[in-house]
Amino acid sequence: MLLLSREDIKKVFTIKDAIEADKKAFQLVVEGKCDAPLRTNIQAPKHDGCFLFMPAYVEEMDTASLKIINIFPHNIDNGIPSSPAQVLLIDGSTGIVTAVLDGTYVTQLRTGAASGAAFDVLARKDARIGALIGTGGQAATQLEAMMAARDLEEVRVYDMNYERTVDFAARMQEELKDYGTKIVAVRSSDEAVEGADLLITVTPSSKPVFDGTKVKAGATVSCVGAYQHHMQEMDPRILTRASKIYFDSEEAVLSESGDILIPLEEGIITKDDFTGDLGDVIKGKVTGRENDEEIIVFETVGVATQDLVAAKEIYEKAVAAGVGTQWN
């Protein structure tokens, strides 16, 4: 069994690799080629947390996986990841676990890459300004995926804690300097959102974190954080302005995301307003962006297929490069 740490993964797998892996995963989802039951969610109310178990199996790849990811949002206050995780990669022909990967980093990569895939497929080609709301454990790869998908001049970052926002922006400016993008900490979500071509929200908020009336025409919005029914980062007013609404998986989104479930329950939107899954756009079965004025919304809650495809590709690259630690 191969043990792959964050540093091992970084040696062989980039955010651009992760974006391409997510595209494959989203196609497998819409083709029905992955058996991935909706994740088991066990609540830990004492700590405002939860334990998530995400299995997946792709017969044609002879590969299965299990991700154990535990969401504890208060961890950020103690300087530890808010979503610690491991991914077990399993040989589909023998049932033997072939690798254990740092699931925290796999999750960060594949979750950021979901926004990157959506922007790559749906965003205006001339997008120049990005906005990121949230600076927690998922934020760094969301930011890099945005910059990998489009050649951005500037990304504005907002979080309720301004000091943390400044520290995050400075750290990211150094780590991602090769992109040549200016990363700026701002004091309000309005300042982040106004004029932005790309917007990512990645917070655990239970109320909207931006004003949907301030999003510009032509913008592409990716909302990432609302993985439970009571969570709602997205201002529902953006849904009434949007020309198209896409998902990583409609089934998964409708099983848990307050961003969509709450507006549905309140009658702000109906299922007739949904455009389709990103995998169908990639396959050419569903229309993507049709003009530069459309506001496009992408809601993602994450599916286990993403973990499986990413883990499989990381493992193969690591074996080829001789990276990782063997454990018997």
C-alpha positions as CSV (number, residue, x, y, z in Angstrom):
1,M,0.0,0.0,0.0
2,L,1.3,3.4,-1.0
3,L,1.0,6.3,1.4
4,L,0.8,9.7,-0.3
5,S,1.2,12.9,1.7
6,R,0.3,16.4,0.6
7,E,3.9,17.0,-0.4
8,D,4.0,13.8,-2.4
9,I,0.8,14.8,-4.3
10,K,2.2,18.3,-5.0
11,K,5.2,16.7,-6.8
12,V,3.1,14.9,-9.4
13,F,-0.3,16.6,-9.6
14,T,-1.2,20.2,-10.5
15,I,-4.5,22.2,-10.3
16,K,-4.7,21.9,-14.1
17,D,-4.4,18.1,-13.8
18,A,-7.2,18.3,-11.2
19,I,-9.4,20.4,-13.5
20,E,-9.0,17.8,-16.3
21,A,-9.7,15.0,-13.8
22,D,-12.9,16.7,-12.6
23,K,-14.1,17.0,-16.2
24,K,-13.6,13.2,-16.6
25,A,-15.5,12.7,-13.3
26,F,-18.4,14.9,-14.3
27,Q,-18.8,13.0,-17.5
28,L,-18.7,9.6,-15.7
29,V,-21.5,11.0,-13.5
30,V,-23.8,11.9,-16.3
31,E,-23.0,8.7,-18.2
32,G,-24.1,6.7,-15.2
33,K,-20.7,4.9,-15.1
34,C,-19.9,5.5,-11.5
35,D,-21.8,3.9,-8.6
36,A,-21.5,6.6,-6.0
37,P,-24.2,6.5,-3.3
38,L,-25.1,9.9,-1.8
39,R,-22.7,10.5,1.1
40,T,-23.5,9.4,4.6
41,N,-23.6,12.4,6.9
42,I,-23.3,11.9,10.7
43,Q,-23.8,15.1,12.6
44,A,-21.6,16.2,15.5
45,P,-23.7,19.1,16.9
46,K,-21.6,19.5,20.0
47,H,-18.8,20.9,17.8
48,D,-20.9,22.2,14.9
49,G,-19.3,19.5,12.8
50,C,-20.1,16.4,10.8
51,F,-18.5,13.2,9.6
52,L,-18.9,12.4,5.9
53,F,-18.3,9.0,4.2
54,M,-18.2,9.0,0.4
55,P,-17.8,5.7,-1.5
56,A,-17.5,5.3,-5.3
57,Y,-16.9,2.5,-7.8
58,V,-16.2,2.7,-11.6
59,E,-16.4,-0.8,-13.1
60,E,-14.7,0.1,-16.4
61,M,-11.7,1.5,-14.4
62,D,-11.6,-1.4,-12.0
63,T,-11.3,1.1,-9.3
64,A,-13.2,2.0,-6.1
65,S,-12.5,4.6,-3.4
66,L,-13.7,5.7,0.0
67,K,-13.2,9.2,1.2
68,I,-13.6,10.0,4.9
69,I,-14.0,13.7,5.4
70,N,-14.9,15.4,8.6
71,I,-16.2,19.1,8.5
72,F,-15.3,21.0,11.7
73,P,-15.5,24.8,10.8
74,H,-14.1,26.0,14.1
75,N,-10.8,24.3,13.3
76,I,-9.8,27.4,11.4
77,D,-9.6,29.3,14.7
78,N,-7.0,26.9,15.9
79,G,-4.9,26.9,12.7
80,I,-5.8,23.4,11.6
81,P,-7.8,22.2,8.5
82,S,-11.6,22.6,8.7
83,S,-12.1,19.5,6.6
84,P,-9.5,16.8,7.6
85,A,-9.8,13.7,5.3
86,Q,-8.2,10.6,3.9
87,V,-8.9,8.9,0.6
88,L,-8.6,5.1,0.3
89,L,-8.0,3.9,-3.3
90,I,-9.1,0.4,-3.8
91,D,-8.2,-2.1,-6.6
92,G,-11.6,-3.0,-8.1
93,S,-10.5,-6.5,-9.2
94,T,-9.2,-7.6,-5.8
95,G,-10.7,-5.3,-3.2
96,I,-7.3,-4.5,-1.9
97,V,-6.5,-1.0,-0.7
98,T,-3.6,0.2,-2.9
99,A,-3.1,3.6,-1.6
100,V,-4.1,6.0,1.2
101,L,-3.9,9.7,0.2
102,D,-4.0,12.9,2.1
103,G,-7.7,13.4,1.6
104,T,-7.6,17.0,2.9
105,Y,-5.4,18.0,0.0
106,V,-7.2,15.7,-2.6
107,T,-10.5,17.4,-1.5
108,Q,-8.9,20.9,-1.8
109,L,-7.7,20.1,-5.3
110,R,-10.8,18.4,-6.7
111,T,-13.1,21.0,-5.0
112,G,-11.2,23.9,-6.4
113,A,-11.0,22.2,-9.7
114,A,-14.8,21.9,-9.9
115,S,-15.0,25.7,-10.0
116,G,-12.0,25.7,-12.4
117,A,-13.8,23.3,-14.7
118,A,-17.0,25.3,-14.6
119,F,-15.1,28.5,-15.5
120,D,-13.1,26.8,-18.2
121,V,-16.3,25.5,-19.8
122,L,-18.8,28.4,-19.0
123,A,-17.0,31.6,-18.3
124,R,-16.4,34.5,-20.8
125,K,-13.0,34.0,-22.6
126,D,-12.1,37.6,-21.8
127,A,-12.7,37.4,-18.0
128,R,-10.1,39.6,-16.3
129,I,-11.4,40.2,-12.7
130,G,-12.1,37.5,-10.1
131,A,-13.7,37.6,-6.7
132,L,-13.3,35.1,-3.9
133,I,-15.4,35.1,-0.7
134,G,-14.0,33.0,2.0
135,T,-10.4,32.3,3.2
136,G,-10.8,28.9,4.9
137,G,-9.3,25.5,4.1
138,Q,-10.8,25.3,0.6
139,A,-10.0,28.8,-0.5
140,A,-6.4,28.5,-1.8
141,T,-7.2,25.9,-4.5
142,Q,-10.4,27.7,-5.4
143,L,-8.3,30.8,-6.0
144,E,-5.7,28.9,-8.0
145,A,-8.3,27.1,-10.1
146,M,-9.9,30.4,-11.0
147,M,-6.5,31.8,-12.1
148,A,-5.7,28.5,-14.0
149,A,-9.0,28.7,-15.9
150,R,-8.7,32.3,-17.1
151,D,-5.8,34.9,-17.4
152,L,-6.9,37.2,-14.7
153,E,-5.5,40.6,-13.9
154,E,-6.8,40.8,-10.4
155,V,-8.7,38.8,-7.8
156,R,-10.4,40.5,-4.9
157,V,-10.7,38.5,-1.7
158,Y,-13.2,39.0,1.1
159,D,-13.7,37.4,4.5
160,M,-15.5,38.6,7.6
161,N,-12.1,38.6,9.4
162,Y,-10.2,41.4,7.6
163,E,-6.8,40.6,9.2
164,R,-7.1,36.9,8.1
165,T,-8.1,38.2,4.6
166,V,-5.0,40.3,4.4
167,D,-2.7,37.5,5.6
168,F,-4.4,35.1,3.1
169,A,-4.0,37.5,0.2
170,A,-0.3,38.2,1.0
171,R,0.4,34.4,1.3
172,M,-1.4,33.6,-2.0
173,Q,0.3,36.5,-3.8
174,E,3.6,34.9,-3.0
175,E,2.6,31.2,-3.6
176,L,0.8,32.0,-6.9
177,K,3.1,34.7,-8.2
178,D,3.9,32.8,-11.4
179,Y,0.3,33.5,-12.6
180,G,1.0,37.3,-12.6
181,T,-2.3,38.1,-11.0
182,K,-2.7,40.8,-8.4
183,I,-4.5,39.4,-5.3
184,V,-6.1,42.1,-3.2
185,A,-7.8,41.9,0.2
186,V,-11.0,44.0,0.4
187,R,-13.2,45.1,3.3
188,S,-16.7,44.2,1.9
189,S,-18.3,41.6,-0.3
190,D,-19.7,44.5,-2.5
191,E,-16.2,45.6,-3.1
192,A,-15.2,42.1,-4.1
193,V,-18.2,41.4,-6.3
194,E,-18.8,44.7,-8.3
195,G,-17.2,44.4,-11.7
196,A,-16.0,40.8,-11.2
197,D,-16.2,38.4,-14.2
198,L,-15.7,35.3,-12.0
199,L,-17.1,34.9,-8.4
200,I,-16.5,32.0,-6.0
201,T,-18.1,31.7,-2.6
202,V,-16.6,29.1,-0.3
203,T,-17.9,29.6,3.2
204,P,-20.0,27.7,5.8
205,S,-22.5,30.5,5.9
206,S,-26.3,30.0,6.6
207,K,-27.1,33.4,5.0
208,P,-26.1,35.0,1.7
209,V,-22.6,36.4,1.6
210,F,-23.0,38.7,-1.4
211,D,-25.6,41.0,-3.0
212,G,-26.9,39.3,-6.1
213,T,-28.0,42.6,-7.6
214,K,-24.4,43.8,-7.8
215,V,-23.1,40.9,-9.9
216,K,-22.3,42.2,-13.4
217,A,-23.8,41.0,-16.7
218,G,-21.7,38.2,-18.1
219,A,-20.4,37.0,-14.8
220,T,-20.0,33.3,-13.9
221,V,-20.7,32.4,-10.3
222,S,-19.6,29.2,-8.5
223,C,-21.0,28.5,-5.1
224,V,-19.2,25.8,-3.2
225,G,-19.8,25.9,0.5
226,A,-23.5,25.1,1.0
227,Y,-23.3,21.3,1.5
228,Q,-26.2,21.2,4.0
229,H,-29.9,22.2,3.8
230,H,-29.6,25.1,6.2
231,M,-26.5,26.6,4.4
232,Q,-27.1,29.4,1.9
233,E,-24.1,31.4,0.6
234,M,-25.8,32.4,-2.6
235,D,-28.1,35.4,-2.8
236,P,-31.2,33.9,-4.4
237,R,-31.7,37.1,-6.4
238,I,-28.8,35.9,-8.6
239,L,-30.9,32.9,-9.6
240,T,-33.6,35.2,-10.9
241,R,-31.1,37.1,-12.9
242,A,-29.2,34.1,-14.2
243,S,-29.7,32.9,-17.8
244,K,-28.5,29.4,-16.9
245,I,-28.1,27.3,-13.8
246,Y,-25.7,24.3,-13.8
247,F,-24.7,21.7,-11.2
248,D,-21.9,19.2,-10.7
249,S,-24.7,16.7,-10.0
250,E,-28.4,17.8,-9.8
251,E,-29.2,14.8,-7.7
252,A,-26.4,15.6,-5.2
253,V,-27.3,19.3,-5.0
254,L,-31.0,18.6,-4.5
255,S,-30.2,16.2,-1.7
256,E,-28.4,18.8,0.5
257,S,-27.6,22.3,-0.8
258,G,-29.6,25.1,0.8
259,D,-28.4,27.4,-2.0
260,I,-30.9,25.7,-4.3
261,L,-33.3,23.9,-1.9
262,I,-34.3,27.1,0.0
263,P,-35.1,29.1,-3.2
264,L,-37.1,26.1,-4.5
265,E,-39.1,25.9,-1.3
266,E,-39.8,29.6,-1.3
267,G,-40.9,29.6,-5.0
268,I,-38.1,31.9,-6.1
269,I,-37.2,29.3,-8.8
270,T,-38.5,26.0,-10.0
271,K,-36.8,23.0,-11.5
272,D,-37.7,24.3,-14.9
273,D,-35.0,27.0,-14.3
274,F,-32.3,24.3,-14.2
275,T,-30.1,24.0,-17.3
276,G,-28.3,20.8,-16.5
277,D,-25.1,19.1,-15.2
278,L,-21.7,20.3,-16.2
279,G,-20.8,16.8,-17.5
280,D,-23.5,17.1,-20.1
281,V,-22.1,20.5,-21.2
282,I,-18.7,18.9,-21.6
283,K,-20.2,16.1,-23.6
284,G,-22.0,18.6,-25.9
285,K,-25.5,17.3,-24.8
286,V,-26.4,20.6,-23.0
287,T,-25.8,24.1,-24.2
288,G,-23.2,26.2,-22.5
289,R,-22.7,30.0,-22.6
290,E,-24.3,31.5,-25.6
291,N,-23.3,35.2,-25.3
292,D,-21.1,37.5,-23.2
293,E,-24.0,39.1,-21.3
294,E,-25.4,35.9,-19.7
295,I,-25.0,35.5,-16.0
296,I,-24.3,31.8,-15.3
297,V,-24.5,30.1,-11.9
298,F,-22.8,26.8,-11.0
299,E,-23.6,25.1,-7.8
300,T,-21.3,22.3,-6.6
301,V,-21.5,20.1,-3.5
302,G,-18.9,17.6,-4.6
303,V,-19.4,13.9,-5.7
304,A,-17.3,10.9,-4.8
305,T,-16.5,10.3,-8.4
306,Q,-14.2,13.4,-8.3
307,D,-12.2,11.8,-5.5
308,L,-11.9,8.5,-7.3
309,V,-10.7,9.9,-10.6
310,A,-8.2,12.3,-8.9
311,A,-6.9,9.6,-6.5
312,K,-6.5,7.1,-9.4
313,E,-4.5,9.6,-11.5
314,I,-2.4,10.8,-8.5
315,Y,-1.6,7.2,-7.7
316,E,-0.5,6.3,-11.2
317,K,1.6,9.5,-11.5
318,A,3.2,8.8,-8.1
319,V,4.0,5.2,-9.0
320,A,5.6,6.3,-12.3
321,A,7.7,8.9,-10.5
322,G,8.7,6.7,-7.5
323,V,7.0,9.1,-5.1
324,G,5.3,8.1,-1.8
325,T,6.0,5.7,1.1
326,Q,5.3,2.0,0.9
327,W,3.5,0.5,3.9
328,N,3.0,-3.2,4.5
